[in-house]
Amino acid sequence: MSRRVVVTGLGAISPVGNDVPTMWKNLVDGVCGIETITEFDTSELKVHIAGTVKDFEPEKYIEKREVRKLDLYTQYAIAAAQQAVDDSGILGKIDENRFGVYIGAGIGGLHTF
């Protein structure tokens, strides 16, 4: 059985931008998203730098009462997925049960652990 996949929209939450146009511009301009970790104490660790998402506003994508229930990586995924759906313009044009969003994550839920 052959299946076709079509990429119709893009979304991004990243250390160099919280939407695709900003991320792309910063990549082209050579902006580096790596900086000193400030979210937690790294004095006992060998690594003190990371690519950290900055200025993320989850309430733009998730109801405020739901935000505190979700791990940060889940908030990022929901935001990027919403951006991709909005970018596609697909809502109202096809059966909403016939499309999905692909999300890539190396590891997630560390705040929950």
Backbone as XML, in Angstrom:
<?xml version="1.0"?>
<chain id="A" units="angstrom">
  <residue number="1" name="MET">
    <atom name="N" x="0.833" y="-1.171" z="0.000"/>
    <atom name="CA" x="0.000" y="0.000" z="0.000"/>
    <atom name="C" x="0.884" y="1.244" z="0.000"/>
  </residue>
  <residue number="2" name="SER">
    <atom name="N" x="0.620" y="2.126" z="-0.875"/>
    <atom name="CA" x="1.381" y="3.363" z="-0.993"/>
    <atom name="C" x="0.633" y="4.502" z="-0.300"/>
  </residue>
  <residue number="3" name="ARG">
    <atom name="N" x="1.378" y="5.302" z="0.472"/>
    <atom name="CA" x="0.785" y="6.462" z="1.134"/>
    <atom name="C" x="1.576" y="7.698" z="0.744"/>
  </residue>
  <residue number="4" name="ARG">
    <atom name="N" x="0.872" y="8.776" z="0.568"/>
    <atom name="CA" x="1.525" y="10.026" z="0.217"/>
    <atom name="C" x="1.485" y="10.964" z="1.410"/>
  </residue>
  <residue number="5" name="VAL">
    <atom name="N" x="2.561" y="11.675" z="1.604"/>
    <atom name="CA" x="2.653" y="12.672" z="2.667"/>
    <atom name="C" x="2.936" y="14.017" z="2.021"/>
  </residue>
  <residue number="6" name="VAL">
    <atom name="N" x="2.234" y="15.020" z="2.462"/>
    <atom name="CA" x="2.416" y="16.362" z="1.920"/>
    <atom name="C" x="2.672" y="17.320" z="3.075"/>
  </residue>
  <residue number="7" name="VAL">
    <atom name="N" x="3.772" y="18.055" z="3.001"/>
    <atom name="CA" x="4.059" y="19.078" z="3.998"/>
    <atom name="C" x="3.342" y="20.343" z="3.553"/>
  </residue>
  <residue number="8" name="THR">
    <atom name="N" x="2.392" y="20.785" z="4.367"/>
    <atom name="CA" x="1.589" y="21.946" z="3.981"/>
    <atom name="C" x="1.857" y="23.173" z="4.836"/>
  </residue>
  <residue number="9" name="GLY">
    <atom name="N" x="2.500" y="23.005" z="5.982"/>
    <atom name="CA" x="2.745" y="24.145" z="6.856"/>
    <atom name="C" x="3.934" y="23.886" z="7.757"/>
  </residue>
  <residue number="10" name="LEU">
    <atom name="N" x="4.539" y="24.960" z="8.239"/>
    <atom name="CA" x="5.714" y="24.856" z="9.091"/>
    <atom name="C" x="5.500" y="25.626" z="10.383"/>
  </residue>
  <residue number="11" name="GLY">
    <atom name="N" x="6.149" y="25.153" z="11.439"/>
    <atom name="CA" x="6.145" y="25.851" z="12.719"/>
    <atom name="C" x="7.470" y="25.595" z="13.402"/>
  </residue>
  <residue number="12" name="ALA">
    <atom name="N" x="7.894" y="26.510" z="14.269"/>
    <atom name="CA" x="9.174" y="26.334" z="14.953"/>
    <atom name="C" x="9.192" y="27.078" z="16.283"/>
  </residue>
  <residue number="13" name="ILE">
    <atom name="N" x="9.708" y="26.408" z="17.280"/>
    <atom name="CA" x="10.076" y="27.016" z="18.554"/>
    <atom name="C" x="11.522" y="26.581" z="18.753"/>
  </residue>
  <residue number="14" name="SER">
    <atom name="N" x="12.447" y="27.518" z="18.737"/>
    <atom name="CA" x="13.861" y="27.147" z="18.763"/>
    <atom name="C" x="14.700" y="28.212" z="19.470"/>
  </residue>
  <residue number="15" name="PRO">
    <atom name="N" x="15.946" y="27.889" z="19.758"/>
    <atom name="CA" x="16.834" y="28.880" z="20.380"/>
    <atom name="C" x="17.117" y="30.108" z="19.505"/>
  </residue>
  <residue number="16" name="VAL">
    <atom name="N" x="16.820" y="30.035" z="18.225"/>
    <atom name="CA" x="17.078" y="31.181" z="17.350"/>
    <atom name="C" x="15.799" y="31.814" z="16.800"/>
  </residue>
  <residue number="17" name="GLY">
    <atom name="N" x="14.664" y="31.435" z="17.352"/>
    <atom name="CA" x="13.412" y="32.068" z="16.931"/>
    <atom name="C" x="12.203" y="31.232" z="17.267"/>
  </residue>
  <residue number="18" name="ASN">
    <atom name="N" x="11.131" y="31.887" z="17.630"/>
    <atom name="CA" x="9.912" y="31.188" z="18.036"/>
    <atom name="C" x="8.838" y="31.158" z="16.964"/>
  </residue>
  <residue number="19" name="ASP">
    <atom name="N" x="9.254" y="31.329" z="15.734"/>
    <atom name="CA" x="8.404" y="31.118" z="14.570"/>
    <atom name="C" x="9.338" y="30.922" z="13.375"/>
  </residue>
  <residue number="20" name="VAL">
    <atom name="N" x="8.809" y="30.411" z="12.302"/>
    <atom name="CA" x="9.664" y="30.065" z="11.153"/>
    <atom name="C" x="10.350" y="31.285" z="10.533"/>
  </residue>
  <residue number="21" name="PRO">
    <atom name="N" x="9.649" y="32.398" z="10.282"/>
    <atom name="CA" x="10.353" y="33.543" z="9.673"/>
    <atom name="C" x="11.504" y="34.071" z="10.537"/>
  </residue>
  <residue number="22" name="THR">
    <atom name="N" x="11.279" y="34.178" z="11.842"/>
    <atom name="CA" x="12.331" y="34.665" z="12.735"/>
    <atom name="C" x="13.491" y="33.685" z="12.797"/>
  </residue>
  <residue number="23" name="MET">
    <atom name="N" x="13.179" y="32.404" z="12.917"/>
    <atom name="CA" x="14.221" y="31.390" z="12.972"/>
    <atom name="C" x="15.070" y="31.420" z="11.689"/>
  </residue>
  <residue number="24" name="TRP">
    <atom name="N" x="14.405" y="31.464" z="10.547"/>
    <atom name="CA" x="15.125" y="31.450" z="9.275"/>
    <atom name="C" x="16.008" y="32.681" z="9.137"/>
  </residue>
  <residue number="25" name="LYS">
    <atom name="N" x="15.469" y="33.868" z="9.453"/>
    <atom name="CA" x="16.256" y="35.097" z="9.365"/>
    <atom name="C" x="17.486" y="35.007" z="10.268"/>
  </residue>
  <residue number="26" name="ASN">
    <atom name="N" x="17.301" y="34.536" z="11.485"/>
    <atom name="CA" x="18.429" y="34.429" z="12.412"/>
    <atom name="C" x="19.457" y="33.412" z="11.950"/>
  </residue>
  <residue number="27" name="LEU">
    <atom name="N" x="19.012" y="32.316" z="11.349"/>
    <atom name="CA" x="19.958" y="31.337" z="10.805"/>
    <atom name="C" x="20.770" y="31.941" z="9.666"/>
  </residue>
  <residue number="28" name="VAL">
    <atom name="N" x="20.096" y="32.622" z="8.757"/>
    <atom name="CA" x="20.773" y="33.250" z="7.622"/>
    <atom name="C" x="21.752" y="34.326" z="8.105"/>
  </residue>
  <residue number="29" name="ASP">
    <atom name="N" x="21.360" y="35.063" z="9.141"/>
    <atom name="CA" x="22.208" y="36.136" z="9.677"/>
    <atom name="C" x="23.310" y="35.614" z="10.602"/>
  </residue>
  <residue number="30" name="GLY">
    <atom name="N" x="23.344" y="34.311" z="10.832"/>
    <atom name="CA" x="24.393" y="33.724" z="11.665"/>
    <atom name="C" x="24.204" y="33.910" z="13.158"/>
  </residue>
  <residue number="31" name="VAL">
    <atom name="N" x="22.974" y="34.147" z="13.586"/>
    <atom name="CA" x="22.704" y="34.309" z="15.017"/>
    <atom name="C" x="22.888" y="32.965" z="15.710"/>
  </residue>
  <residue number="32" name="CYS">
    <atom name="N" x="23.598" y="32.970" z="16.818"/>
    <atom name="CA" x="23.850" y="31.749" z="17.578"/>
    <atom name="C" x="22.867" y="31.662" z="18.735"/>
  </residue>
  <residue number="33" name="GLY">
    <atom name="N" x="22.245" y="30.507" z="18.895"/>
    <atom name="CA" x="21.294" y="30.304" z="19.989"/>
    <atom name="C" x="21.928" y="29.680" z="21.214"/>
  </residue>
  <residue number="34" name="ILE">
    <atom name="N" x="23.223" y="29.450" z="21.170"/>
    <atom name="CA" x="23.918" y="28.823" z="22.301"/>
    <atom name="C" x="24.378" y="29.905" z="23.263"/>
  </residue>
  <residue number="35" name="GLU">
    <atom name="N" x="24.103" y="29.694" z="24.553"/>
    <atom name="CA" x="24.521" y="30.656" z="25.572"/>
    <atom name="C" x="24.642" y="29.955" z="26.923"/>
  </residue>
  <residue number="36" name="THR">
    <atom name="N" x="25.089" y="30.672" z="27.920"/>
    <atom name="CA" x="25.245" y="30.124" z="29.262"/>
    <atom name="C" x="23.882" y="29.715" z="29.820"/>
  </residue>
  <residue number="37" name="ILE">
    <atom name="N" x="23.819" y="28.542" z="30.416"/>
    <atom name="CA" x="22.581" y="28.047" z="31.012"/>
    <atom name="C" x="22.263" y="28.867" z="32.258"/>
  </residue>
  <residue number="38" name="THR">
    <atom name="N" x="21.043" y="29.382" z="32.314"/>
    <atom name="CA" x="20.606" y="30.165" z="33.469"/>
    <atom name="C" x="19.381" y="29.555" z="34.155"/>
  </residue>
  <residue number="39" name="GLU">
    <atom name="N" x="18.807" y="28.522" z="33.566"/>
    <atom name="CA" x="17.586" y="27.912" z="34.101"/>
    <atom name="C" x="17.821" y="27.130" z="35.389"/>
  </residue>
  <residue number="40" name="PHE">
    <atom name="N" x="19.042" y="26.644" z="35.583"/>
    <atom name="CA" x="19.376" y="25.861" z="36.770"/>
    <atom name="C" x="20.872" y="25.962" z="37.031"/>
  </residue>
  <residue number="41" name="ASP">
    <atom name="N" x="21.280" y="25.542" z="38.215"/>
    <atom name="CA" x="22.682" y="25.604" z="38.626"/>
    <atom name="C" x="23.496" y="24.553" z="37.882"/>
  </residue>
  <residue number="42" name="THR">
    <atom name="N" x="24.525" y="24.996" z="37.176"/>
    <atom name="CA" x="25.377" y="24.081" z="36.418"/>
    <atom name="C" x="26.761" y="23.922" z="37.042"/>
  </residue>
  <residue number="43" name="SER">
    <atom name="N" x="26.951" y="24.443" z="38.233"/>
    <atom name="CA" x="28.284" y="24.436" z="38.849"/>
    <atom name="C" x="28.837" y="23.027" z="39.046"/>
  </residue>
  <residue number="44" name="GLU">
    <atom name="N" x="27.984" y="22.054" z="39.227"/>
    <atom name="CA" x="28.431" y="20.666" z="39.427"/>
    <atom name="C" x="28.488" y="19.881" z="38.111"/>
  </residue>
  <residue number="45" name="LEU">
    <atom name="N" x="28.184" y="20.535" z="37.006"/>
    <atom name="CA" x="28.161" y="19.874" z="35.701"/>
    <atom name="C" x="29.377" y="20.259" z="34.872"/>
  </residue>
  <residue number="46" name="LYS">
    <atom name="N" x="29.698" y="19.409" z="33.903"/>
    <atom name="CA" x="30.806" y="19.709" z="32.989"/>
    <atom name="C" x="30.385" y="20.712" z="31.924"/>
  </residue>
  <residue number="47" name="VAL">
    <atom name="N" x="29.113" y="20.734" z="31.611"/>
    <atom name="CA" x="28.600" y="21.602" z="30.554"/>
    <atom name="C" x="27.856" y="22.785" z="31.177"/>
  </residue>
  <residue number="48" name="HIS">
    <atom name="N" x="28.127" y="23.980" z="30.652"/>
    <atom name="CA" x="27.512" y="25.189" z="31.183"/>
    <atom name="C" x="26.796" y="26.002" z="30.101"/>
  </residue>
  <residue number="49" name="ILE">
    <atom name="N" x="26.753" y="25.456" z="28.884"/>
    <atom name="CA" x="26.102" y="26.158" z="27.779"/>
    <atom name="C" x="25.057" y="25.258" z="27.144"/>
  </residue>
  <residue number="50" name="ALA">
    <atom name="N" x="24.078" y="25.882" z="26.484"/>
    <atom name="CA" x="23.036" y="25.120" z="25.794"/>
    <atom name="C" x="22.286" y="26.051" z="24.852"/>
  </residue>
  <residue number="51" name="GLY">
    <atom name="N" x="21.540" y="25.452" z="23.952"/>
    <atom name="CA" x="20.617" y="26.199" z="23.115"/>
    <atom name="C" x="19.281" y="26.222" z="23.836"/>
  </residue>
  <residue number="52" name="THR">
    <atom name="N" x="18.895" y="27.367" z="24.328"/>
    <atom name="CA" x="17.679" y="27.500" z="25.130"/>
    <atom name="C" x="16.686" y="28.409" z="24.423"/>
  </residue>
  <residue number="53" name="VAL">
    <atom name="N" x="15.430" y="28.008" z="24.417"/>
    <atom name="CA" x="14.375" y="28.836" z="23.843"/>
    <atom name="C" x="14.196" y="30.066" z="24.722"/>
  </residue>
  <residue number="54" name="LYS">
    <atom name="N" x="14.104" y="31.220" z="24.082"/>
    <atom name="CA" x="13.953" y="32.478" z="24.808"/>
    <atom name="C" x="12.640" y="33.165" z="24.422"/>
  </residue>
  <residue number="55" name="ASP">
    <atom name="N" x="12.097" y="33.914" z="25.354"/>
    <atom name="CA" x="10.914" y="34.748" z="25.115"/>
    <atom name="C" x="9.709" y="33.963" z="24.588"/>
  </residue>
  <residue number="56" name="PHE">
    <atom name="N" x="9.549" y="32.741" z="25.031"/>
    <atom name="CA" x="8.411" y="31.920" z="24.621"/>
    <atom name="C" x="7.188" y="32.311" z="25.436"/>
  </residue>
  <residue number="57" name="GLU">
    <atom name="N" x="6.072" y="32.532" z="24.765"/>
    <atom name="CA" x="4.816" y="32.894" z="25.409"/>
    <atom name="C" x="3.781" y="31.801" z="25.148"/>
  </residue>
  <residue number="58" name="PRO">
    <atom name="N" x="3.695" y="30.798" z="26.041"/>
    <atom name="CA" x="2.785" y="29.680" z="25.797"/>
    <atom name="C" x="1.317" y="30.082" z="25.729"/>
  </residue>
  <residue number="59" name="GLU">
    <atom name="N" x="0.944" y="31.180" z="26.397"/>
    <atom name="CA" x="-0.452" y="31.611" z="26.409"/>
    <atom name="C" x="-0.951" y="32.036" z="25.028"/>
  </residue>
  <residue number="60" name="LYS">
    <atom name="N" x="-0.035" y="32.251" z="24.092"/>
    <atom name="CA" x="-0.444" y="32.551" z="22.719"/>
    <atom name="C" x="-1.061" y="31.316" z="22.055"/>
  </residue>
  <residue number="61" name="TYR">
    <atom name="N" x="-0.767" y="30.127" z="22.609"/>
    <atom name="CA" x="-1.179" y="28.878" z="21.977"/>
    <atom name="C" x="-2.007" y="27.973" z="22.900"/>
  </residue>
  <residue number="62" name="ILE">
    <atom name="N" x="-1.874" y="28.158" z="24.197"/>
    <atom name="CA" x="-2.481" y="27.264" z="25.180"/>
    <atom name="C" x="-3.189" y="28.111" z="26.230"/>
  </residue>
  <residue number="63" name="GLU">
    <atom name="N" x="-4.360" y="27.655" z="26.665"/>
    <atom name="CA" x="-5.065" y="28.367" z="27.723"/>
    <atom name="C" x="-4.204" y="28.415" z="28.978"/>
  </residue>
  <residue number="64" name="LYS">
    <atom name="N" x="-4.239" y="29.553" z="29.662"/>
    <atom name="CA" x="-3.363" y="29.785" z="30.817"/>
    <atom name="C" x="-3.489" y="28.684" z="31.866"/>
  </residue>
  <residue number="65" name="ARG">
    <atom name="N" x="-4.694" y="28.221" z="32.145"/>
    <atom name="CA" x="-4.870" y="27.190" z="33.174"/>
    <atom name="C" x="-4.281" y="25.841" z="32.753"/>
  </residue>
  <residue number="66" name="GLU">
    <atom name="N" x="-4.109" y="25.633" z="31.457"/>
    <atom name="CA" x="-3.534" y="24.387" z="30.958"/>
    <atom name="C" x="-2.004" y="24.423" z="30.942"/>
  </residue>
  <residue number="67" name="VAL">
    <atom name="N" x="-1.435" y="25.617" z="30.816"/>
    <atom name="CA" x="0.017" y="25.764" z="30.690"/>
    <atom name="C" x="0.747" y="25.093" z="31.843"/>
  </residue>
  <residue number="68" name="ARG">
    <atom name="N" x="0.321" y="25.340" z="33.069"/>
    <atom name="CA" x="1.035" y="24.800" z="34.240"/>
    <atom name="C" x="0.953" y="23.278" z="34.344"/>
  </residue>
  <residue number="69" name="LYS">
    <atom name="N" x="0.019" y="22.662" z="33.620"/>
    <atom name="CA" x="-0.135" y="21.206" z="33.649"/>
    <atom name="C" x="0.790" y="20.499" z="32.655"/>
  </residue>
  <residue number="70" name="LEU">
    <atom name="N" x="1.364" y="21.257" z="31.736"/>
    <atom name="CA" x="2.143" y="20.667" z="30.644"/>
    <atom name="C" x="3.631" y="20.905" z="30.823"/>
  </residue>
  <residue number="71" name="ASP">
    <atom name="N" x="4.420" y="19.880" z="30.553"/>
    <atom name="CA" x="5.868" y="20.037" z="30.551"/>
    <atom name="C" x="6.238" y="21.029" z="29.451"/>
  </residue>
  <residue number="72" name="LEU">
    <atom name="N" x="7.359" y="21.707" z="29.631"/>
    <atom name="CA" x="7.776" y="22.747" z="28.700"/>
    <atom name="C" x="7.916" y="22.228" z="27.271"/>
  </residue>
  <residue number="73" name="TYR">
    <atom name="N" x="8.483" y="21.029" z="27.108"/>
    <atom name="CA" x="8.646" y="20.519" z="25.732"/>
    <atom name="C" x="7.295" y="20.291" z="25.068"/>
  </residue>
  <residue number="74" name="THR">
    <atom name="N" x="6.279" y="19.945" z="25.856"/>
    <atom name="CA" x="4.932" y="19.758" z="25.316"/>
    <atom name="C" x="4.358" y="21.104" z="24.878"/>
  </residue>
  <residue number="75" name="GLN">
    <atom name="N" x="4.615" y="22.130" z="25.650"/>
    <atom name="CA" x="4.174" y="23.472" z="25.278"/>
    <atom name="C" x="4.808" y="23.888" z="23.950"/>
  </residue>
  <residue number="76" name="TYR">
    <atom name="N" x="6.105" y="23.616" z="23.814"/>
    <atom name="CA" x="6.796" y="23.935" z="22.559"/>
    <atom name="C" x="6.160" y="23.181" z="21.388"/>
  </residue>
  <residue number="77" name="ALA">
    <atom name="N" x="5.874" y="21.904" z="21.597"/>
    <atom name="CA" x="5.301" y="21.080" z="20.526"/>
    <atom name="C" x="3.926" y="21.592" z="20.116"/>
  </residue>
  <residue number="78" name="ILE">
    <atom name="N" x="3.106" y="21.936" z="21.078"/>
    <atom name="CA" x="1.769" y="22.449" z="20.774"/>
    <atom name="C" x="1.872" y="23.759" z="20.002"/>
  </residue>
  <residue number="79" name="ALA">
    <atom name="N" x="2.767" y="24.636" z="20.442"/>
    <atom name="CA" x="2.936" y="25.930" z="19.770"/>
    <atom name="C" x="3.406" y="25.748" z="18.329"/>
  </residue>
  <residue number="80" name="ALA">
    <atom name="N" x="4.424" y="24.925" z="18.121"/>
    <atom name="CA" x="4.939" y="24.696" z="16.764"/>
    <atom name="C" x="3.887" y="24.030" z="15.885"/>
  </residue>
  <residue number="81" name="ALA">
    <atom name="N" x="3.130" y="23.096" z="16.463"/>
    <atom name="CA" x="2.068" y="22.426" z="15.700"/>
    <atom name="C" x="0.984" y="23.425" z="15.302"/>
  </residue>
  <residue number="82" name="GLN">
    <atom name="N" x="0.616" y="24.305" z="16.222"/>
    <atom name="CA" x="-0.401" y="25.315" z="15.902"/>
    <atom name="C" x="0.098" y="26.249" z="14.806"/>
  </residue>
  <residue number="83" name="GLN">
    <atom name="N" x="1.361" y="26.624" z="14.882"/>
    <atom name="CA" x="1.943" y="27.464" z="13.831"/>
    <atom name="C" x="1.864" y="26.759" z="12.470"/>
  </residue>
  <residue number="84" name="ALA">
    <atom name="N" x="2.191" y="25.475" z="12.469"/>
    <atom name="CA" x="2.182" y="24.706" z="11.214"/>
    <atom name="C" x="0.770" y="24.614" z="10.636"/>
  </residue>
  <residue number="85" name="VAL">
    <atom name="N" x="-0.198" y="24.364" z="11.487"/>
    <atom name="CA" x="-1.588" y="24.289" z="11.019"/>
    <atom name="C" x="-2.025" y="25.651" z="10.484"/>
  </residue>
  <residue number="86" name="ASP">
    <atom name="N" x="-1.716" y="26.716" z="11.224"/>
    <atom name="CA" x="-2.070" y="28.061" z="10.759"/>
    <atom name="C" x="-1.370" y="28.386" z="9.440"/>
  </residue>
  <residue number="87" name="ASP">
    <atom name="N" x="-0.093" y="28.039" z="9.336"/>
    <atom name="CA" x="0.680" y="28.297" z="8.124"/>
    <atom name="C" x="0.095" y="27.575" z="6.920"/>
  </residue>
  <residue number="88" name="SER">
    <atom name="N" x="-0.435" y="26.398" z="7.149"/>
    <atom name="CA" x="-0.964" y="25.592" z="6.049"/>
    <atom name="C" x="-2.260" y="26.152" z="5.476"/>
  </residue>
  <residue number="89" name="GLY">
    <atom name="N" x="-3.039" y="26.826" z="6.319"/>
    <atom name="CA" x="-4.340" y="27.301" z="5.864"/>
    <atom name="C" x="-5.310" y="26.169" z="5.596"/>
  </residue>
  <residue number="90" name="ILE">
    <atom name="N" x="-5.043" y="25.019" z="6.178"/>
    <atom name="CA" x="-5.786" y="23.806" z="5.855"/>
    <atom name="C" x="-7.126" y="23.675" z="6.582"/>
  </residue>
  <residue number="91" name="LEU">
    <atom name="N" x="-7.246" y="24.343" z="7.730"/>
    <atom name="CA" x="-8.486" y="24.221" z="8.492"/>
    <atom name="C" x="-9.675" y="24.710" z="7.671"/>
  </residue>
  <residue number="92" name="GLY">
    <atom name="N" x="-10.722" y="23.931" z="7.689"/>
    <atom name="CA" x="-11.911" y="24.262" z="6.925"/>
    <atom name="C" x="-11.873" y="23.782" z="5.491"/>
  </residue>
  <residue number="93" name="LYS">
    <atom name="N" x="-10.726" y="23.275" z="5.049"/>
    <atom name="CA" x="-10.588" y="22.825" z="3.664"/>
    <atom name="C" x="-10.610" y="21.307" z="3.529"/>
  </residue>
  <residue number="94" name="ILE">
    <atom name="N" x="-10.283" y="20.601" z="4.618"/>
    <atom name="CA" x="-10.327" y="19.136" z="4.592"/>
    <atom name="C" x="-10.925" y="18.646" z="5.901"/>
  </residue>
  <residue number="95" name="ASP">
    <atom name="N" x="-11.250" y="17.385" z="5.930"/>
    <atom name="CA" x="-11.736" y="16.749" z="7.151"/>
    <atom name="C" x="-10.615" y="16.788" z="8.188"/>
  </residue>
  <residue number="96" name="GLU">
    <atom name="N" x="-10.866" y="17.434" z="9.323"/>
    <atom name="CA" x="-9.832" y="17.598" z="10.342"/>
    <atom name="C" x="-9.344" y="16.276" z="10.930"/>
  </residue>
  <residue number="97" name="ASN">
    <atom name="N" x="-10.037" y="15.197" z="10.694"/>
    <atom name="CA" x="-9.604" y="13.880" z="11.164"/>
    <atom name="C" x="-8.648" y="13.207" z="10.185"/>
  </residue>
  <residue number="98" name="ARG">
    <atom name="N" x="-8.337" y="13.885" z="9.069"/>
    <atom name="CA" x="-7.505" y="13.279" z="8.037"/>
    <atom name="C" x="-6.125" y="13.910" z="7.914"/>
  </residue>
  <residue number="99" name="PHE">
    <atom name="N" x="-5.718" y="14.642" z="8.915"/>
    <atom name="CA" x="-4.364" y="15.190" z="8.856"/>
    <atom name="C" x="-3.723" y="15.114" z="10.223"/>
  </residue>
  <residue number="100" name="GLY">
    <atom name="N" x="-2.398" y="15.229" z="10.225"/>
    <atom name="CA" x="-1.659" y="15.141" z="11.473"/>
    <atom name="C" x="-0.473" y="16.073" z="11.435"/>
  </residue>
  <residue number="101" name="VAL">
    <atom name="N" x="0.229" y="16.108" z="12.534"/>
    <atom name="CA" x="1.414" y="16.948" z="12.667"/>
    <atom name="C" x="2.557" y="16.062" z="13.110"/>
  </residue>
  <residue number="102" name="TYR">
    <atom name="N" x="3.684" y="16.159" z="12.443"/>
    <atom name="CA" x="4.875" y="15.407" z="12.816"/>
    <atom name="C" x="5.706" y="16.269" z="13.754"/>
  </residue>
  <residue number="103" name="ILE">
    <atom name="N" x="6.067" y="15.721" z="14.890"/>
    <atom name="CA" x="6.857" y="16.456" z="15.872"/>
    <atom name="C" x="8.135" y="15.677" z="16.148"/>
  </residue>
  <residue number="104" name="GLY">
    <atom name="N" x="9.260" y="16.341" z="16.039"/>
    <atom name="CA" x="10.541" y="15.705" z="16.357"/>
    <atom name="C" x="11.047" y="16.208" z="17.702"/>
  </residue>
  <residue number="105" name="ALA">
    <atom name="N" x="11.404" y="15.287" z="18.586"/>
    <atom name="CA" x="11.969" y="15.669" z="19.889"/>
    <atom name="C" x="13.038" y="14.648" z="20.259"/>
  </residue>
  <residue number="106" name="GLY">
    <atom name="N" x="14.201" y="15.142" z="20.620"/>
    <atom name="CA" x="15.291" y="14.230" z="20.999"/>
    <atom name="C" x="15.028" y="13.569" z="22.330"/>
  </residue>
  <residue number="107" name="ILE">
    <atom name="N" x="14.598" y="14.346" z="23.275"/>
    <atom name="CA" x="14.261" y="13.840" z="24.606"/>
    <atom name="C" x="13.308" y="14.862" z="25.201"/>
  </residue>
  <residue number="108" name="GLY">
    <atom name="N" x="12.358" y="14.402" z="25.936"/>
    <atom name="CA" x="11.391" y="15.355" z="26.470"/>
    <atom name="C" x="10.960" y="15.001" z="27.879"/>
  </residue>
  <residue number="109" name="GLY">
    <atom name="N" x="10.356" y="15.956" z="28.523"/>
    <atom name="CA" x="9.797" y="15.738" z="29.845"/>
    <atom name="C" x="10.777" y="15.815" z="30.981"/>
  </residue>
  <residue number="110" name="LEU">
    <atom name="N" x="11.949" y="16.393" z="30.759"/>
    <atom name="CA" x="12.960" y="16.408" z="31.819"/>
    <atom name="C" x="12.506" y="17.236" z="33.023"/>
  </residue>
  <residue number="111" name="HIS">
    <atom name="N" x="11.728" y="18.281" z="32.794"/>
    <atom name="CA" x="11.224" y="19.051" z="33.922"/>
    <atom name="C" x="10.281" y="18.201" z="34.769"/>
  </residue>
  <residue number="112" name="THR">
    <atom name="N" x="9.536" y="17.321" z="34.120"/>
    <atom name="CA" x="8.611" y="16.461" z="34.846"/>
    <atom name="C" x="9.364" y="15.431" z="35.665"/>
  </residue>
  <residue number="113" name="PHE">
    <atom name="N" x="10.472" y="14.880" z="35.106"/>
    <atom name="CA" x="11.251" y="13.906" z="35.852"/>
    <atom name="C" x="11.787" y="14.521" z="37.124"/>
  </residue>
</chain>
